[in-house]
Amino acid sequence: MTPILRCEQITKHFGGLKVLEHIDLDVHAGEILALIGPNGAGKTTFFNVLTGYVRPTSGRVLFDGQDITGAPPDVIASLGMVRTFQAAIMFDKMTVGQSMLTAHHLGGRGSVWSALFNRPSYRQREAAIERASIELLEFMELGDMKDELVANLPHGRQRALGVAMAMATRPRLLLLDEPVTGMNPEELVVLMRQIHDLRDLKQQTIVIIEHHMAAVMEFSDRITVLNFGRKIAEGNPAEIGTNPDVIEAYLGAPVASAADDVPHA
């Protein structure tokens, strides 16, 4: 099966600093792939290369067979590769419902003329967007918070809203950058279940950067491990948890047993 995303020999140097070295990576439709590694491993730079914020020194990024290497972020997003919104920063003065409508419009293709003249097609589209926004908020268990200011949401609910807003753009590939960081155990369980539901119920393909190893082991189908800018391992959670190179990269932590710390929903 042809992967939805293929990265070939991605290398990035900042002056004399080698941040990424010859990274190969495939992502297949319908899977959750986690990208892990110690601080400074190159994970965020790799995400930035995928989404057009950083141009690789060498290598190629192919999305659905199309070479998008170095394409602008808005072009890459329009093709269907979308990162989570930083909702707490960008939309904190809006309500949850307003933020969702904004996200839908950012990902939409409506006609300016239809909007100016309030044509039936525009009104129908606006009604459809409102219904879709409510449906996504309900899916992410935010429906009863649609009139709340984003700034007033608990941290975990802000993170969930960021995922919902990214989903509003109808991505083919959703990139989540440390989605569970700072969550309490209850919030963690809820978002992990919702990430599974996105894959299982909405057939969403997801790539995640995450430091919370228990969560990674629990929700990932496959895991790719970076260390000092190089890929050192790839496999399912059981394989990664017992890989000696991964254990050494995490300073001897018994990765496989970390999943036992995550309460199940």
N, C-alpha and C positions, 0 to 999 in steps of 0.2 A: 504493500500500500504506500502510495506517495505521501510523504509527510506534508502537513499544512505549513510547517515552518522548517526550513533547513538552513543551518549555519555552517559555512565551510571555511575552516582555517582562519577564524576571526582573530586578528591580532591588533592590539592597540598599544602604541607607545606615546607617552607624553614626554617629549624631549628624550632624555636617556632612560626614563623610567618605563619599564616593560610591565604594563598593567594586565594585558591579555596576550596569551601566546598560543596561537594555532588551535583555537577552540572549534571542535566539530560538535554539532547538536542537532537532533531531529525532534520535532514535536508532532505527534499524531493526533488526528481529529478525535475528540471525545475523551482525551486523557487529562489527568492532572499531573503535571511535571513540576517538581520542586527543584530549585537551584539553591544549593547551600554551600557554605564555606565559612571559615573564620573571617573576622574583620580584616579588610584589606585584600580579600581573595580575588576581587574584581567583579563581584556580582552586579553591583549597581552600574558600573561602567558597561557591562555586557547588556543590561537592560537599556541603557542609553544608546548603545549601538543599534539594538533591535528597533528602537522607536525613533531613530533619526536625530537624536539630540547630540550624538557624537559620531563622527565618521571614522570607520576603522582605518588603521594604517594599511592593512591588507586583509583579504578574505571577502566573502560574499554572504549576503543575507537574501534568501529566497523565500517569498511568502506566496503560497499557492502556486509555485512554479515561476513567479515573477521576481526578477532581480530588483530589490528595493534598496540595495546598499547605498547609504548616504542620502536617500530621499528625505525631503523635509518632514517633520513630525506630523503636520496636518495632512499631508498626502498619505502617509502610512496609516494614520487613524481613519482616513476616509476609505481605505482599502479593507479595514476591519480589524486591525491590530490596535488595541486600546489599553491604556494604563488606567489604573484607578485614579479618580479625582482626589485631590487633597481637600475634601469637602470642608473641613474645619477651618482651613485657611482661606479658600477662595469664595465660599458661599455662606459665611457665618452670619451675615446680616439678612439673609433670606430665610423664609420658612422652608421646611422640608419639602412641602409640595411645590413651592416655587423653584427650588433647586432642581427637582426632578423635571419640571417643565423646561427649564433652561437646558438641562442635559439633553433632553429629547430634541430641542431646537438646534443645539450644536451639532447633533448627528443627523439632522434632517436635510431634505432636499426640496423644501417648499418654494413656490413661486412668489417673488416679491410683489408682482402685479396682483396676484390673487389676494394677498394680504392687504394691499393698499385699497383695493376696491371691495374688500369684504365679500368676495365671491363665495358661492355655495361650496366649491371645492375646498376653499380655505377653511370655512367653518367646519366642514366635515373632518378635515385633517386635524383641526384643533381639538375637536371632540374625541377623535381617535387617540390623539396624544395624551389627553387627560385620562382616558380610560386605561391606556397602557401604563401611565405613570402610577395610577392607583394600584394596578395589578402588580407592578414591580415592588411598590412599597409594601403591599400585603405579603408578597413572597418573602421579602426580607424582614417581615414582622415589624414594619414601621408605619402601618396604615393608621394607627391611632395617634401618630405623632405628626401628621402632615401639616398641622397648623403651628407646630412648635418652631421657634428659631433654631437654626442649625447650631448656633453657639451654645444653646442651652441643653443640647443632647448630651447624655453620658458618652464617655469616650468610645465605648464599644458600639454604641448606636451611630456615632459619627462615622466610624469605620464601615459599618454596614451600609450607611447611606452612600459612602464613596463607591462601594461595589455596585449598589443599585443604580447610581448615576452613570457609571461606566457601562452597565448593561443596557441603559436607555439608548445608547448609541448603536445597539444591535451589533456587538463585536463578533467576529468569527474567532478571534483569539484574544482572551482576556489576560492581562498581565497584572498580577497583584504584588505590590512591593511591601513586604512585611505587614500583612493584613492583621495579624493578631498581636502586634507589639503593644505593650502597655495594658492589655486586657486583664481583667480579673478572671478567675477560673470559670465562673458562670458565663461571662461574655464569650470566653474562648470556646466553650462547648457549643454555644448557639451558632457562632460564626463558622466553626468547623462543619457543623451539620448543614448549614446553608451552602457552603462551598461544595459539599457532596451533592446537595440537591441541584445546584446549578449544573453540575455535570450530568446527573442521573435524570433529572426532569426536564432540563432545557438543552441537553446535549451540548453544553458549553465546554470548549477546550480552554484550559487554564494553565498558565505558567506562574509559579509563585517563588519569590525570594522570601525566605523566612529563617530567623535564627532560633525560633522555638522548636527544638528538636523533637519533643514529644508530639507536637502538632504535626510536624512534617511526616513523622513516621505513621501517624494516624490517618492523614487524608491524602497522601500521595500515591499515585500508581507507579511512578518512577521517580528516581532522584538522580540528579547530576551534581557532582561535588567538584568545586573549584578550590585550589589552594595556590597562593602566590601566582595567580593568573593562568594556571594550567588546570586542565581537567584531569583529576586523579582517579575518578571512579564514576560508574554509572550503573544503575540497576534498580531492582525493586527494594522496598524498605528492608526486607529481611537480609538481602545481599549486602546492602550498604551498611546496615547495623553491625555486621560482623567483619567488614572489610578492614584489614589492619592499617592500610594507608589512611582511611577515614578516621579510625580511632586515634591514630597518631596525630592527625591534623587537628583533632579536637582535644588534644592534650590528654589522651588516655581515657576520655569519658566513654563509658559503656553505652554507645548510642542505641543499641537494640533494646535496652531495658528502659529507655526514656519514655516510650509510649505508655508504660505502666503508670506514669504519673498523670496521664490525662483522663479525667473522668468522662464517662460516656453519657451521651444524651439519652 
